[in-house]
Amino acid sequence: MSARRRRPSGGLAAVTGLGLLAGLLAAGCTSGPPTPQQPGAHPGAGAATPIAVRAGPGGGDVRAENAHAGYPGWRITSPGQRHEIEGYTDQASARPGTVVRLFVSTTAAWFRVQVLRFGWYGGMLARLVWTSAQIPGTRQQSAVVAAHGMVVAPWRPSLALPTVGWPPGSYLLRLDASSGAQRYVPLVIRSPSVAGRVVLVQPTTTYQAYNLWGGYDLYYGPRHRHAWRARVVSFDRPYQREDGAADFFAEEQPLVSYAERLGLPLAYLSSVDLDLDPHVLDGARAVVSEAHDEYWSPAMRAVLTHARDQGTNLAFFGANEIYRRIRLGSSPLGPDRIEVNYRNPREDPLYGIDNALVTANWPDPPAADPESWLTGQVYACASARAPLVVTDPRGWIWAGTGARPGVRLPGLIGKEFDTVDLSAPTPRPIQILARSPQTCGGRAVWSEVTYYVAASGAGVLNAGTEGWLCGLPTVAMVTNRCLTTFPPAAVVHVIERATRNILETFARGPSGRGHPATDFLTGQVSH
């Protein structure tokens, strides 16, 4: 579904609920942007409590990394003209020390690459890890449109990135042309080991599904016609959105920066890694789907399900997750560089031959397997922004937030949201922690925050809304795509603390051991 976000209205006065607003204001909340703090500090709550877990080797020390000086000059100030400079890498993710080829096309005489790792860094949010020498500029071949609307940039490599000594994390490569134009290129430096760590998974396959570079994505083709959309998209091309960063700032960076601010033992992967390696999540304490994470192959879903069944907690901080079934294929640059999604199963050449790989929606035939089996909810609708309503403040995620029954947090529901639908396969018992009224095509429906415990003891938390990350303070520090003003301080307080509760609890191991789920209908408690 659409990942494009709209700006809802809402101010501090819209936060209501049995004295919560007055209590938060009395505690000193303000409506301005957050003040940068030292790594590990938690605003309004003193120093963050260190997580008493022992992470496996190879993932990097997040606290030590964030003690480095940040780089205030990481932002793009001059995107330049169309095709003035742009690029892509030959890998969505790479282990430290491996060579990554960078393909750049520019009309400028030369360019330079700045490698930026995103985290907390005392509120600077990024660190400059590596800078290239000046590279001669070349205007490369125009885009080629292949079968099924697949756009490819058939370029020659411009330089090799060494990645030696680059710590695991989410990166943007900033291309600076001699003409002054700038663009980003995303890259994950993946963790050699995820054992004992909270794994942040970049939704790379969803980024590519919405990539209109060259005139086609999985939604639209020329003249913005849906009927002419691509059925196959390639990673061998730049990203168009967010100055080349895909949807990094809207859907990934706020949670990355916040998790690093907490000093959690983190690991980093791209969603493509889940397709390539069936053991990539072995030993992880938790896996985090950061936001709009819609496009999943059967192998990706199988890896995540297996992790849950081995005791790995799962947190979905978005909505519309695991909705489109895809398959991945190789390009001349390597494996999993092509993404297929016909959507109409009868268009797919595998229909009736290998229905398990047919690229329909996950809930639909010919091999229907609704996402709710794993996430706890089904996709509901895309609608206007609305308040998130806390209905069960006794739930452990709300501890320390001050939330009371009926508190309304403006702007956090939507644009897309999920709901519990017991006519679909649903893990039980399932606890509803927030239930917010919405409308979808003129009918009333709920947007819900849910939690269930798998037989392994793993907890599965689904925020059920794309707007959850809009309540994190690092949204306002980078981009204000969620709200027309800075998020109201009371909203930030509740969502920030709830997010902290989820991440810190999940980092300690299977959450069901200390936090069973109470079914919203029967009162049954998981054991």
C-alpha positions as CSV (number, residue, x, y, z in Angstrom):
1,M,0.0,0.0,0.0
2,S,1.1,3.6,-0.2
3,A,3.9,4.7,1.9
4,R,3.4,8.4,1.2
5,R,2.7,10.3,4.4
6,R,0.5,13.3,5.0
7,R,0.8,15.8,7.8
8,P,-2.0,15.7,10.3
9,S,-3.0,18.6,12.5
10,G,-2.9,18.4,16.3
11,G,-1.4,20.3,19.1
12,L,-0.7,19.9,22.8
13,A,-4.2,20.8,23.6
14,A,-5.4,17.7,21.8
15,V,-3.8,15.4,24.3
16,T,-6.5,14.4,26.7
17,G,-7.2,11.7,29.3
18,L,-8.0,12.0,33.0
19,G,-5.3,14.5,34.0
20,L,-2.4,13.1,32.0
21,L,-1.8,16.4,30.2
22,A,-1.7,18.3,33.5
23,G,0.6,15.8,35.1
24,L,3.0,15.8,32.2
25,L,3.2,19.6,32.0
26,A,3.8,19.7,35.7
27,A,6.7,17.4,35.2
28,G,8.3,20.0,32.9
29,C,7.3,18.9,29.4
30,T,7.6,21.5,26.6
31,S,6.4,21.5,23.1
32,G,9.7,22.5,21.5
33,P,12.3,20.2,19.9
34,P,14.3,17.8,22.2
35,T,17.6,18.9,23.6
36,P,20.6,16.8,22.5
37,Q,21.9,14.8,25.3
38,Q,24.9,12.6,25.9
39,P,24.8,9.0,24.6
40,G,22.7,6.8,26.8
41,A,20.8,9.7,28.4
42,H,17.1,9.5,28.5
43,P,15.2,12.8,28.6
44,G,13.0,13.3,31.6
45,A,14.1,10.0,33.2
46,G,17.7,10.5,34.1
47,A,20.4,8.2,32.7
48,A,19.1,5.2,30.7
49,T,19.4,2.0,32.6
50,P,22.1,-0.2,31.0
51,I,20.8,-3.5,29.6
52,A,22.1,-6.4,31.7
53,V,22.7,-8.7,28.8
54,R,25.8,-10.1,27.2
55,A,25.8,-9.7,23.4
56,G,27.6,-12.1,21.2
57,P,30.8,-11.0,19.4
58,G,30.9,-9.2,16.1
59,G,28.0,-6.8,16.5
60,G,29.9,-3.8,17.6
61,D,29.7,-1.8,20.9
62,V,26.9,0.8,20.4
63,R,27.8,2.8,23.5
64,A,31.5,3.1,22.5
65,E,30.5,3.9,18.9
66,N,28.2,6.7,20.0
67,A,30.9,8.2,22.2
68,H,32.5,9.3,19.0
69,A,32.0,12.9,17.9
70,G,29.0,13.4,15.6
71,Y,29.2,15.2,12.2
72,P,26.9,18.3,12.0
73,G,27.4,18.6,8.3
74,W,25.7,15.4,7.2
75,R,22.5,17.0,5.8
76,I,22.0,17.6,2.1
77,T,21.7,21.4,1.4
78,S,21.7,21.3,-2.4
79,P,20.0,18.4,-4.1
80,G,20.9,19.9,-7.5
81,Q,19.1,19.3,-10.8
82,R,17.7,16.0,-12.0
83,H,20.4,13.5,-12.8
84,E,23.1,16.0,-11.8
85,I,24.5,13.4,-9.5
86,E,23.1,10.0,-8.4
87,G,24.3,6.5,-7.6
88,Y,23.7,3.1,-6.2
89,T,25.7,0.2,-4.7
90,D,26.0,-3.4,-5.9
91,Q,24.9,-4.7,-2.5
92,A,22.0,-3.7,-0.2
93,S,24.2,-4.7,2.8
94,A,27.8,-5.8,3.3
95,R,29.9,-7.2,6.1
96,P,32.7,-4.9,7.4
97,G,35.8,-5.3,5.4
98,T,34.2,-6.5,2.1
99,V,34.4,-4.4,-1.0
100,V,31.3,-2.5,-2.1
101,R,31.1,-1.2,-5.6
102,L,29.6,2.3,-6.1
103,F,28.0,3.3,-9.4
104,V,27.7,7.0,-9.9
105,S,26.5,9.2,-12.8
106,T,27.1,12.9,-12.8
107,T,27.3,15.9,-15.1
108,A,30.0,17.5,-12.8
109,A,33.7,17.4,-13.4
110,W,34.3,15.4,-10.2
111,F,32.7,14.2,-7.0
112,R,33.5,13.0,-3.6
113,V,31.9,10.4,-1.3
114,Q,31.2,11.0,2.4
115,V,30.3,7.8,4.3
116,L,27.8,8.6,7.1
117,R,26.8,6.2,9.9
118,F,23.5,7.1,11.7
119,G,23.0,6.7,15.4
120,W,22.8,9.1,18.3
121,Y,26.2,10.7,18.7
122,G,25.1,13.2,21.4
123,G,22.2,14.4,19.3
124,M,24.2,14.9,16.1
125,L,22.6,11.7,14.7
126,A,25.4,10.8,12.3
127,R,29.2,10.3,12.2
128,L,31.5,10.8,9.3
129,V,33.3,7.4,8.9
130,W,35.2,7.8,5.6
131,T,35.8,10.3,2.9
132,S,37.0,9.5,-0.6
133,A,39.4,11.4,-2.8
134,Q,38.1,13.4,-5.7
135,I,36.7,11.0,-8.4
136,P,36.5,12.1,-12.0
137,G,32.8,12.5,-13.0
138,T,31.1,10.7,-15.8
139,R,27.6,11.0,-17.3
140,Q,26.7,7.4,-17.6
141,Q,24.2,5.6,-19.9
142,S,20.5,6.4,-19.7
143,A,18.1,4.1,-17.9
144,V,17.0,1.0,-19.8
145,V,13.4,-0.3,-19.4
146,A,13.5,-4.1,-19.7
147,A,10.6,-6.6,-19.7
148,H,7.7,-6.1,-17.2
149,G,8.7,-2.5,-16.7
150,M,12.0,-3.3,-14.9
151,V,14.2,-0.2,-15.0
152,V,18.0,-0.7,-14.9
153,A,20.9,1.8,-14.8
154,P,23.5,-0.1,-16.8
155,W,26.5,1.8,-15.4
156,R,30.1,1.1,-14.9
157,P,31.4,1.1,-11.3
158,S,32.9,4.4,-10.3
159,L,34.9,3.3,-7.2
160,A,35.3,0.5,-4.7
161,L,34.4,1.3,-1.0
162,P,36.7,-0.6,1.3
163,T,34.4,-0.8,4.4
164,V,37.4,-1.8,6.6
165,G,36.8,-0.7,10.1
166,W,33.3,0.5,9.4
167,P,31.1,-0.6,12.3
168,P,27.8,-2.3,11.6
169,G,24.9,0.1,11.2
170,S,22.6,2.0,8.9
171,Y,24.6,4.2,6.5
172,L,24.0,6.9,3.9
173,L,26.7,7.6,1.3
174,R,26.6,11.3,0.4
175,L,27.7,12.1,-3.1
176,D,29.1,15.7,-3.3
177,A,29.5,16.9,-6.9
178,S,32.0,19.7,-7.8
179,S,28.9,21.6,-9.1
180,G,27.5,21.7,-5.5
181,A,24.8,19.0,-6.1
182,Q,24.4,16.3,-3.5
183,R,22.6,13.0,-3.2
184,Y,22.4,10.0,-0.8
185,V,22.9,6.3,-1.4
186,P,21.7,3.9,1.4
187,L,23.8,1.0,2.6
188,V,23.7,-1.4,5.5
189,I,26.9,-2.6,7.1
190,R,25.5,-5.8,8.5
191,S,26.5,-7.4,11.7
192,P,28.7,-10.5,11.5
193,S,26.8,-11.9,14.4
194,V,23.3,-11.2,15.8
195,A,23.7,-13.4,18.9
196,G,22.3,-11.8,22.0
197,R,21.3,-8.7,20.1
198,V,18.3,-6.6,19.0
199,V,18.3,-6.8,15.2
200,L,17.2,-3.7,13.3
201,V,16.1,-4.8,9.8
202,Q,16.0,-2.2,7.1
203,P,12.9,-2.7,4.9
204,T,15.0,-2.7,1.7
205,T,12.5,-4.6,-0.3
206,T,9.7,-2.2,0.5
207,Y,12.0,0.8,-0.3
208,Q,12.6,-0.7,-3.8
209,A,8.9,-1.4,-4.4
210,Y,8.2,2.4,-4.1
211,N,11.2,3.5,-6.1
212,L,10.0,5.4,-9.2
213,W,13.5,6.2,-10.5
214,G,13.4,5.8,-14.2
215,G,9.6,6.1,-14.3
216,Y,8.4,2.7,-13.0
217,D,7.8,1.2,-9.6
218,L,5.4,-1.6,-8.4
219,Y,2.6,1.0,-8.3
220,Y,2.9,3.3,-11.3
221,G,4.4,3.6,-14.7
222,P,4.6,6.4,-17.3
223,R,2.1,9.3,-16.8
224,H,1.5,7.9,-13.3
225,R,-0.7,5.2,-14.7
226,H,-1.3,2.3,-12.4
227,A,-2.1,0.0,-15.3
228,W,1.4,0.5,-16.7
229,R,3.2,-0.2,-13.4
230,A,6.2,-2.5,-13.3
231,R,5.8,-6.1,-12.3
232,V,9.6,-6.5,-11.7
233,V,11.9,-3.9,-10.2
234,S,15.7,-3.8,-10.0
235,F,18.1,-2.8,-7.3
236,D,20.6,-1.8,-10.0
237,R,19.5,1.8,-10.1
238,P,19.4,4.8,-7.7
239,Y,16.6,5.6,-5.4
240,Q,14.4,8.6,-6.2
241,R,12.8,9.5,-2.9
242,E,14.4,11.5,0.0
243,D,17.2,12.8,-2.2
244,G,18.3,9.2,-3.0
245,A,17.9,7.9,0.6
246,A,14.7,5.9,-0.3
247,D,12.4,6.2,2.8
248,F,15.3,6.1,5.3
249,F,14.4,9.3,7.2
250,A,10.6,8.7,7.3
251,E,10.7,5.0,8.2
252,E,14.1,4.0,9.7
253,Q,16.3,6.7,11.1
254,P,14.0,7.8,14.0
255,L,14.1,4.3,15.6
256,V,17.7,3.7,14.7
257,S,18.8,6.9,16.5
258,Y,16.6,6.2,19.5
259,A,17.7,2.6,19.9
260,E,21.4,3.7,19.8
261,R,20.6,6.5,22.2
262,L,19.5,3.8,24.7
263,G,22.8,1.9,24.3
264,L,21.1,-1.4,23.4
265,P,23.2,-4.3,22.1
266,L,22.2,-3.9,18.4
267,A,22.8,-5.7,15.2
268,Y,21.9,-4.5,11.7
269,L,20.6,-6.3,8.6
270,S,18.7,-5.5,5.4
271,S,15.5,-7.4,4.6
272,V,17.3,-8.9,1.6
273,D,19.6,-10.7,4.1
274,L,16.6,-12.6,5.5
275,D,16.0,-14.0,2.0
276,L,19.7,-14.9,1.4
277,D,20.6,-16.7,4.7
278,P,18.2,-19.0,6.6
279,H,20.4,-18.8,9.7
280,V,20.8,-15.0,9.7
281,L,18.7,-14.5,12.8
282,D,20.1,-17.4,14.9
283,G,20.6,-16.4,18.5
284,A,19.0,-12.9,18.2
285,R,17.2,-11.6,21.3
286,A,14.7,-9.6,19.3
287,V,14.0,-8.6,15.7
288,V,12.6,-5.1,15.0
289,S,10.6,-4.2,11.8
290,E,11.2,-0.5,11.9
291,A,8.1,0.9,10.0
292,H,6.3,0.3,6.7
293,D,7.6,-3.2,6.0
294,E,5.2,-4.5,3.3
295,Y,7.1,-6.7,0.8
296,W,8.2,-10.2,2.0
297,S,9.4,-13.3,0.2
298,P,8.4,-16.7,1.5
299,A,12.1,-17.2,2.6
300,M,12.1,-13.9,4.6
301,R,8.9,-14.8,6.4
302,A,10.1,-18.4,7.1
303,V,13.3,-17.0,8.7
304,L,11.3,-14.6,10.9
305,T,8.8,-17.2,12.0
306,H,11.5,-19.7,12.9
307,A,13.2,-17.0,15.0
308,R,10.0,-16.4,16.9
309,D,9.6,-20.1,17.4
310,Q,13.1,-20.3,18.9
311,G,12.3,-17.6,21.5
312,T,13.3,-14.4,19.6
313,N,11.0,-11.5,20.4
314,L,9.5,-9.6,17.4
315,A,8.5,-5.9,17.3
316,F,6.6,-4.4,14.4
317,F,6.7,-0.6,14.7
318,G,4.6,0.0,11.6
319,A,1.6,-1.3,9.8
320,N,0.8,-3.2,6.6
321,E,3.7,-5.6,7.3
322,I,4.1,-8.8,5.3
323,Y,1.3,-7.9,3.0
324,R,2.8,-8.3,-0.5
325,R,4.4,-11.7,-1.4
326,I,7.5,-11.3,-3.6
327,R,10.2,-13.4,-4.9
328,L,13.8,-12.3,-5.5
329,G,16.2,-13.1,-8.3
330,S,19.7,-12.4,-9.5
331,S,21.0,-9.6,-11.8
332,P,24.5,-9.4,-13.3
333,L,25.6,-7.7,-10.1
334,G,24.7,-10.5,-7.8
335,P,21.9,-12.4,-6.0
336,D,18.6,-10.9,-4.9
337,R,19.0,-7.8,-7.0
338,I,15.6,-8.3,-8.8
339,E,12.2,-8.1,-7.0
340,V,9.1,-9.6,-8.5
341,N,5.5,-8.7,-7.6
342,Y,2.8,-9.3,-10.2
343,R,0.1,-8.8,-7.5
344,N,-2.5,-10.4,-9.8
345,P,-1.6,-14.0,-9.4
346,R,-3.0,-15.0,-12.8
347,E,-0.4,-12.8,-14.4
348,D,2.4,-14.6,-12.7
349,P,4.0,-17.3,-15.0
350,L,4.4,-19.5,-11.9
351,Y,0.6,-19.6,-11.3
352,G,-0.5,-23.2,-11.3
353,I,3.1,-24.4,-11.4
354,D,4.5,-23.3,-8.1
355,N,1.7,-21.5,-6.2
356,A,3.8,-21.1,-3.1
357,L,6.0,-18.7,-5.0
358,V,3.2,-16.9,-6.9
359,T,3.4,-13.1,-6.1
360,A,-0.1,-12.4,-4.9
361,N,-0.9,-10.7,-1.6
362,W,-0.2,-12.9,1.4
363,P,-3.8,-13.1,2.6
364,D,-5.1,-14.1,-0.8
365,P,-5.2,-17.3,-3.0
366,P,-3.7,-19.3,-4.5
367,A,-1.4,-19.9,-1.4
368,A,-3.2,-17.7,1.2
369,D,-1.3,-17.3,4.4
370,P,-2.5,-14.2,6.2
371,E,0.2,-12.1,7.9
372,S,-1.9,-12.2,11.2
373,W,-0.4,-15.7,11.9
374,L,2.8,-13.9,12.7
375,T,2.0,-10.2,13.3
376,G,-1.2,-10.7,15.2
377,Q,-3.1,-8.3,13.0
378,V,-4.3,-7.9,9.4
379,Y,-3.9,-4.8,7.2
380,A,-7.0,-2.6,7.6
381,C,-6.9,0.5,5.6
382,A,-5.2,3.8,4.6
383,S,-7.1,6.7,6.1
384,A,-6.7,10.1,7.6
385,R,-4.5,10.7,10.6
386,A,-6.2,10.2,14.0
387,P,-5.3,9.9,17.7
388,L,-4.0,6.7,19.2
389,V,-6.2,5.8,22.2
390,V,-4.7,3.9,25.1
391,T,-7.3,1.4,26.4
392,D,-5.3,-0.9,28.6
393,P,-2.7,1.2,30.5
394,R,-2.0,-1.8,32.8
395,G,-0.1,-3.3,29.9
396,W,3.6,-3.4,30.6
397,I,4.6,-1.3,27.6
398,W,2.8,1.7,29.2
399,A,4.7,1.5,32.5
400,G,6.1,4.9,33.5
401,T,4.3,6.8,30.7
402,G,1.5,8.2,32.9
403,A,-1.1,6.9,30.4
404,R,-4.6,6.4,31.7
405,P,-7.7,4.8,30.1
406,G,-8.8,6.9,27.2
407,V,-5.7,9.1,26.7
408,R,-5.6,10.3,23.1
409,L,-2.3,10.9,21.4
410,P,-2.9,13.0,18.2
411,G,-1.4,12.1,14.8
412,L,-0.2,8.6,15.6
413,I,-2.8,6.5,13.8
414,G,-2.3,6.3,10.0
415,K,-1.8,6.9,7.3
416,E,-2.0,3.1,7.1
417,F,-3.0,0.9,10.0
418,D,-3.7,-2.7,11.1
419,T,-6.5,-4.3,13.1
420,V,-7.4,-7.5,14.9
421,D,-9.7,-9.7,12.8
422,L,-10.7,-12.9,14.5
423,S,-12.1,-14.2,11.2
424,A,-8.4,-14.5,10.1
425,P,-5.9,-16.7,11.8
426,T,-4.9,-14.9,15.0
427,P,-2.6,-16.1,17.8
428,R,-4.4,-16.4,21.1
429,P,-4.4,-15.1,23.8
430,I,-3.8,-11.7,22.3
431,Q,-3.8,-8.5,24.3
432,I,-5.0,-5.2,23.0
433,L,-3.0,-2.3,24.5
434,A,-4.6,0.5,22.5
435,R,-7.7,0.6,20.4
436,S,-8.3,3.6,18.3
437,P,-11.5,4.3,16.3
438,Q,-11.0,4.9,12.6
439,T,-13.1,4.8,9.4
440,C,-12.2,2.9,6.3
441,G,-14.4,3.4,3.2
442,G,-17.1,4.8,5.3
443,R,-17.2,1.9,7.8
444,A,-16.0,1.9,11.4
445,V,-12.9,0.0,12.2
446,W,-10.3,-0.2,14.9
447,S,-6.6,0.5,14.8
448,E,-4.9,-1.5,17.5
449,V,-1.7,-2.1,19.4
450,T,-1.4,-5.7,20.2
451,Y,0.9,-8.2,22.1
452,Y,0.9,-12.0,22.2
453,V,3.3,-14.6,23.5
454,A,4.3,-17.5,21.3
455,A,4.8,-21.1,22.6
456,S,8.5,-20.4,22.7
457,G,8.0,-17.6,25.2
458,A,8.8,-15.0,22.5
459,G,6.7,-11.8,22.7
460,V,5.3,-10.2,19.5
461,L,4.4,-6.6,19.7
462,N,2.6,-4.9,16.8
463,A,2.1,-1.1,16.9
464,G,-0.4,-1.5,14.1
465,T,0.2,2.0,12.7
466,E,2.7,3.8,10.5
467,G,2.5,6.8,12.8
468,W,4.1,5.2,15.9
469,L,7.6,6.6,15.0
470,C,6.0,10.1,14.8
471,G,6.1,10.1,18.6
472,L,9.8,9.7,18.8
473,P,11.8,12.9,19.4
474,T,14.4,12.1,16.7
475,V,11.7,12.6,14.0
476,A,11.6,16.3,14.8
477,M,15.4,16.5,14.8
478,V,15.6,15.4,11.2
479,T,12.4,15.8,9.3
480,N,8.9,16.9,10.2
481,R,7.0,14.7,7.7
482,C,4.7,13.3,10.5
483,L,3.3,16.5,12.0
484,T,2.7,20.1,11.1
485,T,4.6,21.1,14.2
486,F,7.0,19.4,16.6
487,P,5.2,16.4,18.2
488,P,3.5,17.6,21.4
489,A,5.7,16.9,24.4
490,A,3.1,14.8,26.1
491,V,2.9,12.6,23.0
492,V,6.7,12.3,22.9
493,H,6.8,11.3,26.6
494,V,4.3,8.5,26.2
495,I,5.6,7.0,22.9
496,E,9.3,7.4,23.8
497,R,8.9,5.7,27.2
498,A,6.7,2.9,25.7
499,T,9.3,2.3,22.9
500,R,12.0,2.2,25.5
501,N,10.0,-0.4,27.6
502,I,9.5,-2.6,24.5
503,L,13.1,-2.4,23.3
504,E,14.7,-2.9,26.7
505,T,12.4,-5.7,27.7
506,F,12.9,-7.5,24.4
507,A,16.7,-7.1,24.7
508,R,16.7,-9.3,27.8
509,G,15.3,-12.4,26.1
510,P,11.9,-14.1,25.6
511,S,9.5,-11.5,27.1
512,G,6.7,-14.0,27.8
513,R,8.6,-15.2,30.9
514,G,7.9,-12.0,32.7
515,H,5.1,-10.5,30.7
516,P,2.3,-12.9,29.7
517,A,-0.4,-11.7,27.4
518,T,-4.0,-11.5,28.6
519,D,-6.6,-12.1,25.9
520,F,-8.8,-9.1,25.2
521,L,-12.0,-11.2,25.0
522,T,-11.7,-14.2,27.2
523,G,-9.2,-13.0,29.9
524,Q,-7.1,-16.1,29.2
525,V,-3.4,-15.5,30.2
526,S,-0.5,-17.0,28.2
527,H,1.9,-19.3,30.1
